[in-house]
Amino acid sequence: MTVLSYSSQIDVKLLDAITVGASRRALVDDTVRAVRDELGRNRHQHRLLLGPRGSGKTHTLALVRDRIESSPETKERVAVLAPPEENVVRGPEEVPVRLLEHLAAWLDAHRGVKGHDGAERTVETALAKLARERNARATLDLAIEALDRAGTQLGRLIVGIVENADLLLYTGRDPDWGSDAEKIHWALRDHLQKTRRLVLLAATPPYSEALRDHAAPYYGLFATTQLEPLSADEMVALFKQRLQAERGDSRQSPEVRQRLARVEDGLAQREAQLRTLLVFIGGLPRFGHLVFDVLVETDVRDAMDALARLLDAQTPYFQARLDPRLLARGEMEIFEALAMAVEAQTPTEIAEKLRTRPANEVGVALKRLKGLGLVDADPRGRKGAWDITEPLYRVWRRFRGGRTQREQLAALGEFLCALFERGQLIAEKEFLERQQPGSLRLKLLETALSRDASRVPALAAEAQRHGEKPDTELARLWNNAEREYLKGTLPEARRLFGQYVERARAGGDRVALARGLIRLGEVSLFGGGAPLAALTLIEEALGLARQLGDRTLEAYAVLGQGAVHFRLDRNEEAQQALDAAEKLYVAVGSDLGRAHAVLRQGDLHLFLGRNEEAQQAFEVAEKLCVAAGSDLGRAIVVGHRGLFDLSQGRFSSALDLFFACAQIEQRIQARFNLSITRGWIANAIEKCLEAGEADRALGYLPRYLELSGPCLAESEKDRAALSRIAATVARTITPPERALGTLVEMEAVLPEPWRDLLRLARLAAEIRAGRRPDSLPGEPIEVRRGVGFVLDRDKAGKEPLR
């Protein structure tokens, strides 16, 4: 089996053949398009792919590399440098050095290309100097300069693929602020913002604190994309496509060919069992491939050895996942207690097991673990209970951590009874009773056969019960997903809508499937997902709606098409889709549906500068929402009217509309929409201050603080918005003493933990008022840098105050 051996010799066609999921293919397309868009620019957007180990980051980047190197639009204008996955980058200066070394190899393989000789001399000279250089900053500067010069000589954009960038990002948040090590990270960021010939495509697990810490060097540097786990349907499709690809591989031995044929012949009968097993191990493609290897390369007789090898292979993965630098000891104990339990647990149940921690402390730790992607609410719906997010970890932990042979057998037995049919297990048990009585294998089989009440068979039985009552289950999933959307937890809403789509597809309910596909596409789009992936979902729904002859569903899908086209700047297609959606909604008599279509038409008019048409559209949409009795719809329209007035410089009108919108959203508890509205209000106050209308802006400021203050603890966006407003106050209001007085008043109404958000702005105002020297003696470098940002945005991050 060679599929998982990612190297420079990998068969990319084989990788492409086993790529499942429209979202993953769309991600490859979007990334290649993003690289193509960087051609000819003097400043570049670097990109970061987030996903747990085993989720397919290497696979995805391998496809991106192949597309770039084979596309007529990019192959002559780009040089892709991809150090092997095992080349872990541990320091900022290593990034350009590793890329420079691989550029030397690239040049050796591309003799005769334009500018080759000059670039080769540049790289050789730089590498010779780097071999003697011991200073980290000098190393960084020299390597970046050489990459830029070589790229210019070649007339190519250099695309560096940097995997395992998590250690680089982690050390970028150095606890020793102001240290030389930290300065190198800021220097790398500065280079990456200025370099003309280098774009990074990096990959990291999703729990890097450096991506969330606004004071760390790499905050905001990358455009990030989350690689989501595969759904159950996609995991089954992965298994089938892998089977098909392996059967077509002429290098397979006769024995493996026979096993592949046996698996394929029995696949239809075992699909339900396979689906249960894939649910058991979660949605990481790497685990799906490992299960495939066990099924194809072993039989029941060898299962214990094979499973032990499989679990051994996961040890590096789980050790990296549970990095002690990211988990406090107490959190690790709570996570371990949850993993060693048979099923999901409440904080009280975990506290009882540990006997050293109160339930409320356990609850706080579980929320932190959820933020790291390690635990989540019980997927089976038990109120207040939590479970680990990667079920295979429970088997691995109980097998590795079991104190007795019985515990190890129980852990493997759960896995074994999902992996093989009961008849196979019974037949093997009878054979061993005759041939090897008392053997460890016989004990394992007896354990597996006794696990009928264990977690995996219980999941299968539960799935079967749900299949008998699809309407009830679909309604529950839909309601829960909509509730999470209104709360603003978009990843959870997306997950639940994904489950809704899977169940509707499995149950053959085409109306529910179409409805779910559209909503999943919308929520994915709102949550920063790939527009093309959303479009694929919505177009599948449109086809179903037309097959069914359901014009309401068709209108909903066409409206979704218009929204995606608008996001993709396909303005003509967006206009056509929105006009068609409005006509369909008129035909079926839906005022609310028509309101949404007209609202989006207004957004398009506003974007294209057709102000009169935009205003008319918003007015019509609001009347339709009132007629339909939709408070949420009316709130959305009122907010968009505010955006229109803000674009025209009518600050008071815009802010009045935004606050009216917020009042409705507070009343109906639409938390996600309200978070967006708070951002609009903050932006309007900033613009008002920058336009010199301080009196007007400050008149609205107390209402904004009252609205956003309770959200600061859980919303980084609100904290950032408050800091920006404070900075604008400090920089724009005259005389400076008035700016300082305003900041003091703001501090007085803020809860104690959040007053520090205004500190940089207050220092800047004190400097403007002559109360502090410009040099800020005694303050650390990051404070001087931040105050420099407040006082002059154009010099943000370039020169600290001295």
Secondary structure, DSSP 8 states (H G I E B T S, - for coil): --TT--STT--HHHHHHT---HHHHHHHHHHHHHHHHHTT-SS--EEEEE--TTSSHHHHHHHHHHHHHH-TTTTTTEEEE---TT----STTHHHHHHHHHHHHHHHHSTTSTTHHHHHHHHHHHHHHHHH---HHHHHHHHHHHHHHHHHHHT-EEEEEE--THHHHHHTS-SSTT-HHHHHHHHHHHHHHH-SSEEEEEEE-TT-GGGT-TTSTTTTTEEEEE-----HHHHHHHHHHHHHHHHT-TTS-HHHHHHHHHHHHTHHHHHHHHHHHHHHH-S-HHHHHHHHHHHHH--GGGHHHHHHHHHHHHHHHHHHHT-TTTS-HHHHHHHHHHHHSSS-B-HHHHHHHHSSS-HHHHHHHHHHHHHTTSEEE-TT--TT-EEES-HHHHHHHHHHH-SSHHHHHHHHHHHHHHHS-HHHHHHHHHHHHHHSTT-HHHHHHHHHHTGGGSHHHHHHHHHHHHHH-HHHHHHHHHHHHHHHHHHT-HHHHHHHHHHHHHHHHHHT-HHHHHHHHHHHHHHHHHTT--HHHHHHHHHHHHHHHHHHT-HHHHHHHHHHHHHHHHHTT-HHHHHHHHHHHHHHHHHHT-HHHHHHHHHHHHHHHHHTT-HHHHHHHHHHHHHHHHHHT-HHHHHHHHHHHHHHHHHTT-HHHHHHHHHHHHHHHHHHT-HHHHHHHHHHHHHHHHHHHHTT-HHHHHHHHHHHHHHHGGGTTT-HHHHHHHHHHHHHHHHH-SSHHHHHHHHHHHHHHS-GGGGGGGHHHHHHHHHHTTSS-TT-TT--HHHHHHHHHHH-GGGTTTS---
